[in-house]
Amino acid sequence: MIKLVVLDFDYTLVGSETGFYDVKGLKKEEFKCRGLWRVAEGLTHEYGSVFRVAEELGLDVEDVKKVAEEIELERMRTSYLLEGAEELLGFLRGRGVKIALLTGNCRKAVLYALEKHGIRDFFDLIVTRDECAPRDMKPSAGCYLRLLEKLGVREEEAVLIGDSEADLLPVKSVRIIVGDKVKGDYNVRDLREAVDLLKRLMGEGEWT
């Protein structure tokens, strides 16, 4: 029985007209003056590794986090919901399934985007990097397991929906990946297709 669906945020639920590297280019001088640029060149949209590297280099990690927060907020100003997001959230709410968000983005940017798109109230719990120790952030399962405990749900009663390898947590939950970049327990093309899959997993539709 599915009692909880845990969604990734960036590139799973929300996209942006401004790509990560576009904004990073705009902030290049800020990165340089803080000594962050030399550790950020190989970044994807995940920030966890940069904080660890910054600490190893003796940089001010809090200063680094402030720059990351500025970038994330700026990206969310041009954000949009990905195809099928509202349909998925409405479907889960209608079935009484709990909905949580687990992301490596900062809380301020996440709440800004959720409120901008009118979907904040769908979520029973929102866990961002501000509530996670770096060692417990994805791809570690630490924050995810605490999320389950807080909501009173067992691993096998939850479904994870994400878009990257970092979302393939080493847990018993069903792991659905949007896209074909990595292989999940199931792969779907978009969140509308995820709704159809969830219906089948709940016994509401036939497998073909």
N, C-alpha and C positions, 0 to 999 in steps of 0.2 A: 504493500500500500504506500502510495506517495503522499507524504505529509508536508514536504517542504521542497521548494525549488530555490536554489542559490544561483544568482546571476552574477557574472562578471559585468563590468561597467563599460570600459573603453573598448570600442570596436565590436562589442557584443550587443549592448543595449543602446549606446549613444555613439554617433560619429561626429566629425567636425569638418567644416569647410577648410579649416586651417590645419594642416598636418603637423605632427610633432616637430619634424625637422624644419618646417617653415618658421614656426614660432621660435625654435631654438636659434635660428639664424638671426631673427630680429633681436634676440637677447644676447647675441654673441659677446658684445662688449661687457655686459654684466657678468657673464660667465668668466671672461678673462680677468676682470679686476678682482674677482673672488677666488681665482685659481681653479675654478671648476671646469673650464673648457678643456683642459688637458686630460681630464678623466671622463669627459662626456662624449667624446667623438664617436665611440662605438655603441652608444645607447640605442635601444629600441624605445618603445613608449613606457617601459618599466623603469622605475627610479631606484628600486631597492639596492641594486648593485652599486650605483653611484654613491649612495650614502656610506656603504661599507668601504669603498675605495677612498672616499674623502676622509673618513676616519683614519684609515691606514696611512694617508699622506699628512696627517696632522692638521687638516683643514677644519674650520668651524662647521660642524655638521648642521647646526641650526641655521646658519647662514645659507648653506646649500639648500636646505629645505625651503627657505623663504623664496629663493630663486625658482625652485621647482614649482612651488605653489603659484607664483606669478604666471609661469608658463601655462600651467594647467587651467587657471582661471581664464587666461586670455584665449585659450583654445575653446573653452566652453561657451564663450560669447558667440561663436559661430556654430554651435552644436545643433544637431538634429537627431530625432529618434530614428533608429534603423527600422527597416521594413518589418512589420509584424510585431513590433514592441508593444503597442497598445493592445493588440489582439491577444498576445500572450498573457499580459498582466490581467486583462479582463477575464480571460478564460480561467486562470488560476484563482482569481478572487471568487469567481462564480462557483468553483468547485470546493471552496473552503480550504485550499492549499495555502500554507504559509509561504511568504516570499521574502527572501533576504538578498542583500547585495554585499559582495565581498570583492574589494578592489585595492590595488596598490596606489590609487590616486589619493589626493588629500581630501579631507572632509568638506572643506569650503567649496572646492570646485564641484564635487559630486552633488552637494545639496543645491548649489546654484543651478546646475543643469536639470536636476530632478524637478525643482520648483519652476524653472523656466518652461518645462514641457508638461507641467501639471500632473506628474506621476508620483510625487513624493509620498502621498498617502497610501500607495499600494504596498509599501514595504513594512514588514513587521520588524525588521532589524537591518541596519546599515553599518557595515564594518569597513573602515578605510584604513590606510596606513597609519593614521593618527592614533588608532586604537591598537595597533599591532607592533610588537617588537620586530625589528628587521629580520631576526632569525626565524620568526614565525610567519612571515609573509609568504604568499605564493612564490615559488612552488612548494614551500613547506606546508604541511597540513595543520600546523599549530593553531592558527587563528580560526580555521574552518572547524576544527574539532571543538573549540571553545564556543563557536557560534552555535553548533548543534546542541551542545550542552545547555546553553542559555535558553534555547527554544524548546528543549525537551524532546529532541528528535534523534533517533538512531541513524548511523551512517547508511544502513540499507533502506531507510525510509526517505532518503533525500536524493535529489537530482541536481547535478551541477551543470550549468550551461555556460560555456566560454568560447573563446576563439583561438586560444594559443596553447602551446605546450605547458605553460605555467598553470593552466587550468586543469591539467590532468593530474590532480592530486592523488597520492597513493592511499586511497580510501575505498570503502566498499560501495560508495554511492555510485549511481549511474552517471556517467560523464558524457554529456552531449557537446560536440564541438560544431560551431557554426562555421562552415567553410571546409576546405580540404587541406589546410596547411599542415595539420597533424591528424593522427588517427585517434578518435575517441571511441568509447563503447558504441556510440552512434554518431554519424555525421549528417548534418542537415545543411541545406543551402541558405536558409534564412529562418527567422523566428516564426514565420507562418508555418513553415514545414515542421518546426519544433512543436507547435501546437498539435499538429496531426500525429506526430510521434508520441507525444504525451497522452493523447487520447487512446492510442493503442496500448501504451504501457499501463494505462488505467483500466483497460478492458472495455473501452467504449468503441473500439473500431477493430476491423479485421486486418490481419497481416497479409500482405500480398507477396 
